[in-house]
Amino acid sequence: MVKLTNKMKYILTLLTVVTFSFANAQQVDFSDGSINYNDEEVQTIDVKLDPKVGTIKDKFGDWMDENYDVNLDGKKLLFFNKEYMTANGVVVPQISSNQIDIKVKVDESQDGLTLLNVFASFGYNNWIDEEDHPYEYAALRGIVLDFVQDYLPEYYFNKIQDTTDKIAEIKDDKAKLEKDMANNDEEISKLLEENRELMDKIKSNQERLKSAKQKLSLRNQDYKTIKKKVSNIDKTENK
């Protein structure tokens, strides 16, 4: 088995970062950057992500705590959020056996995405950058990359799951509506059938009424005729 040197690990990390950037160009932008901190230009590891600022703050803080026992205080305060999440004097063996200060800034970028800035130092003005501390910097970059690779699939899976659940709800609502429509159609069919039956009865009644009126008219004529005859008989007898 070939044992990887620090330099080989550094190169592999760079290759992984480049591959990851191209493979996920539409979802994440992973790059080196810089930030002005206490009037100093400090090299940072930058990640642009789709999730909102608050979401990334919570998730990155929780992830660092769970995976490296690093508590980034300032993640949540009662009345306001600190500009920087910090962990001072922590030891992360993957980076160095010495104590380091880790600082994180999460803000909205100019293109509307969330920008995650991560940088660290060995103390005052001794910043971990690619020039002075290339291996430590590469290790820090690898940690940030691990977070992105761990978190993004879960984030988008949850988004997909939420969408799937909403689609399922819509399908259920659609099925219920279709059932209600079918019931309404059945009810309408029954009502139409009842209306047809009523119309037939009305038509039958109209015909019976017409027939009855005709019979009444004939009987009235017969009555008048008989009455006239009876009246004539009475007149004849009186003479």
C-alpha positions in Angstrom: 0.0 0.0 0.0 1.3 3.4 -1.0 1.5 5.9 1.9 0.3 9.3 1.0 2.6 12.2 1.9 1.2 15.6 3.0 2.0 17.0 -0.4 0.2 14.2 -2.2 -2.9 14.7 0.1 -2.7 18.4 -0.7 -2.7 17.8 -4.5 -5.5 15.2 -4.2 -7.6 17.7 -2.2 -7.1 20.3 -4.9 -8.1 17.8 -7.6 -11.2 16.8 -5.6 -12.2 20.5 -5.2 -11.8 21.2 -8.9 -13.8 18.0 -9.8 -16.5 18.9 -7.3 -16.8 22.4 -8.6 -17.3 21.3 -12.2 -19.7 18.5 -11.3 -21.9 20.7 -9.2 -21.6 24.0 -11.0 -25.3 24.7 -10.9 -25.6 23.9 -7.2 -22.4 25.2 -5.5 -19.4 27.4 -6.3 -16.3 26.3 -4.3 -13.3 28.6 -4.5 -10.5 30.5 -2.7 -11.3 34.0 -1.7 -10.4 36.8 0.6 -12.0 38.9 3.3 -11.0 42.1 5.1 -10.8 41.2 8.8 -9.6 43.8 11.3 -8.1 45.9 8.5 -6.2 42.8 7.1 -6.8 41.0 3.9 -7.1 37.3 4.9 -7.4 34.3 2.5 -10.6 32.4 2.9 -12.3 29.3 1.6 -15.5 30.4 -0.1 -18.6 28.5 -0.9 -21.7 29.8 -2.7 -24.8 27.8 -1.9 -28.5 27.9 -2.6 -29.8 27.5 1.0 -30.5 30.7 3.0 -28.1 32.4 5.3 -29.8 31.2 8.6 -29.9 27.7 7.3 -26.2 27.5 6.4 -25.2 29.1 9.8 -27.2 26.5 11.7 -26.1 23.5 9.6 -22.4 24.4 9.5 -22.3 25.1 13.2 -24.0 21.9 14.0 -21.8 19.9 11.6 -18.6 21.3 13.0 -19.8 20.5 16.5 -20.8 16.9 15.6 -17.8 16.0 13.5 -14.9 17.9 15.1 -16.2 18.9 18.5 -15.8 22.6 17.5 -18.3 24.9 19.0 -18.7 28.0 16.9 -20.1 30.5 19.4 -22.0 33.4 18.0 -24.1 31.1 15.9 -27.2 32.2 17.8 -27.7 35.1 20.1 -30.9 36.3 21.8 -31.3 39.6 20.0 -28.9 39.6 17.1 -26.4 37.5 15.1 -22.7 38.2 15.3 -21.0 38.9 12.0 -18.5 36.1 12.6 -19.0 32.6 14.1 -15.8 31.8 16.0 -14.0 29.0 17.8 -10.8 30.1 19.5 -8.1 27.9 20.8 -9.4 24.6 19.4 -7.5 21.6 18.3 -8.5 20.0 15.0 -6.1 17.1 14.5 -6.9 16.9 10.8 -5.5 20.4 10.4 -2.8 20.7 13.1 -1.9 19.4 16.6 -1.6 23.1 17.6 -4.4 25.2 18.8 -6.1 27.3 16.1 -8.8 30.0 15.8 -11.5 29.3 13.3 -13.7 32.0 11.9 -16.8 31.8 9.7 -18.9 34.4 8.0 -22.1 33.6 6.3 -23.8 36.3 4.2 -25.8 36.8 1.1 -23.7 37.1 -2.0 -24.2 39.6 -4.8 -25.9 37.1 -7.0 -28.5 36.2 -4.4 -26.8 33.0 -3.2 -25.5 32.4 0.3 -21.7 32.9 0.7 -19.9 30.9 3.3 -16.4 32.3 4.2 -14.1 30.0 6.3 -10.7 31.0 7.5 -8.4 30.3 10.4 -5.2 31.3 12.2 -2.6 30.0 14.7 -3.1 33.2 16.7 -2.8 36.9 16.2 -1.8 37.8 12.6 -0.6 34.2 11.9 -3.2 33.3 9.3 -3.5 29.9 7.8 -3.2 30.6 4.1 -2.0 28.7 1.0 1.4 30.4 0.9 2.6 30.2 4.5 0.7 27.1 5.6 -0.3 25.1 2.5 -0.9 21.8 4.1 -3.0 23.2 7.0 -4.9 25.4 4.5 -5.6 22.3 2.3 -6.8 20.4 5.3 -9.2 23.2 6.3 -10.4 23.4 2.7 -11.0 19.6 2.8 -13.1 20.0 5.9 -15.3 22.7 4.3 -15.6 20.5 1.2 -16.7 17.5 3.4 -19.4 19.7 4.9 -20.6 20.7 1.4 -20.6 17.1 0.2 -22.4 15.9 3.4 -24.9 18.6 3.6 -25.9 19.4 0.0 -27.2 16.0 -0.9 -29.3 15.9 2.3 -30.5 19.4 1.6 -31.6 18.7 -1.9 -33.0 15.3 -1.0 -35.2 17.0 1.6 -36.2 19.5 -1.0 -37.1 16.7 -3.4 -38.9 14.9 -0.5 -40.9 18.0 0.3 -41.8 18.4 -3.4 -42.7 14.7 -3.6 -44.9 15.1 -0.5 -46.6 18.1 -2.0 -47.2 16.3 -5.2 -48.7 13.4 -3.2 -51.0 15.8 -1.4 -52.0 17.4 -4.7 -52.7 13.9 -6.1 -54.8 13.1 -3.1 -56.7 16.3 -3.4 -57.2 15.6 -7.1 -58.5 12.1 -6.3 -60.9 13.5 -3.8 -62.1 16.2 -6.2 -62.6 13.6 -8.9 -64.5 11.4 -6.5 -66.7 14.4 -5.5 -67.2 15.3 -9.1 -68.2 11.6 -9.8 -70.6 11.7 -6.9 -72.0 15.0 -8.2 -72.3 13.6 -11.7 -74.2 10.6 -10.2 -76.4 12.9 -8.2 -77.0 15.1 -11.3 -77.9 12.0 -13.3 -80.4 11.0 -10.6 -81.9 14.5 -10.6 -82.1 14.5 -14.4 -83.8 11.1 -14.3 -86.2 12.4 -11.7 -86.8 15.5 -13.8 -87.5 13.4 -16.8 -89.9 11.3 -14.8 -91.6 14.4 -13.5 -91.8 15.8 -17.1 -93.4 12.6 -18.2 -95.9 12.8 -15.4 -96.6 16.4 -16.2 -97.1 15.5 -19.8 -99.4 12.7 -18.9 -101.3 14.9 -16.5 -101.7 17.5 -19.3 -103.0 14.9 -21.6 -105.4 13.7 -18.9 -106.5 17.2 -18.2 -107.1 17.9 -21.8 -109.1 14.7 -22.1 -111.1 15.6 -19.0 -111.8 19.1 -20.3 -113.0 17.6 -23.6 -115.3 15.2 -21.7 -116.5 18.0 -19.5 -117.3 20.1 -22.6 -119.2 17.2 -24.2 -121.1 16.5 -20.9 -122.0 20.2 -20.7 -123.4 20.0 -24.2 -125.3 16.9 -23.3 -126.6 18.5 -20.2 -127.8 21.6 -22.1 -129.4 19.4 -24.7 -131.2 17.2 -22.2 -132.2 20.2 -20.2 -133.7 21.8 -23.3 -135.5 18.6 -24.1 -136.9 18.3 -20.6 -138.0 21.9 -20.7 -139.8 21.4 -24.0 -141.6 18.3 -22.5 -142.8 20.3 -19.5 -144.2 23.0 -21.8 -146.1 20.5 -23.9 -147.7 18.9 -20.9 -148.9 22.2 -19.5 -150.8 22.9 -22.6 
